[in-house]
Amino acid sequence: MDATAERVLEYLTEVEEAAEDVLSDKQQIVDLDRKRNANREALNALRNDLSGNGKAKVCLGNMFIKLPKDKTKQILEKDQEQLDKEISGLRDGLKVKVNRLNELQGKPELTGYNLCPLSNEEMKAISSILRT
């Protein structure tokens, strides 16, 4: 192969790898979000459970275990927090990977893509300014 063909092949390989990273992160976010929704449903079921029994059956791995409802609730809430952190980290990393992919493809950087929400203090300050 001549040098031009090798450079084109390297470029296409690099773009393909970057695109695969983006797609795999997106799929991982979807999978974690499904798990988070299932946990949320389980928490709601525990809150709305009218049975007088103080225990709930929980599926851990490939077996069911009967645990006290308050302990089950703590486990699910802790799992929710962990899933939120993982999803947030993946979304932050996804922004960098998408920008790298766009850079490799010669596309302009996405504008407004790195925006952050206002904090509570900033919202209070804006509200107080708007009231006067």
Secondary structure as UniProt FT lines:
FT   HELIX           3..48
FT   STRAND          55..60
FT   TURN            61..62
FT   STRAND          63..68
FT   HELIX           69..105
FT   TURN            111..114
FT   HELIX           120..131
//
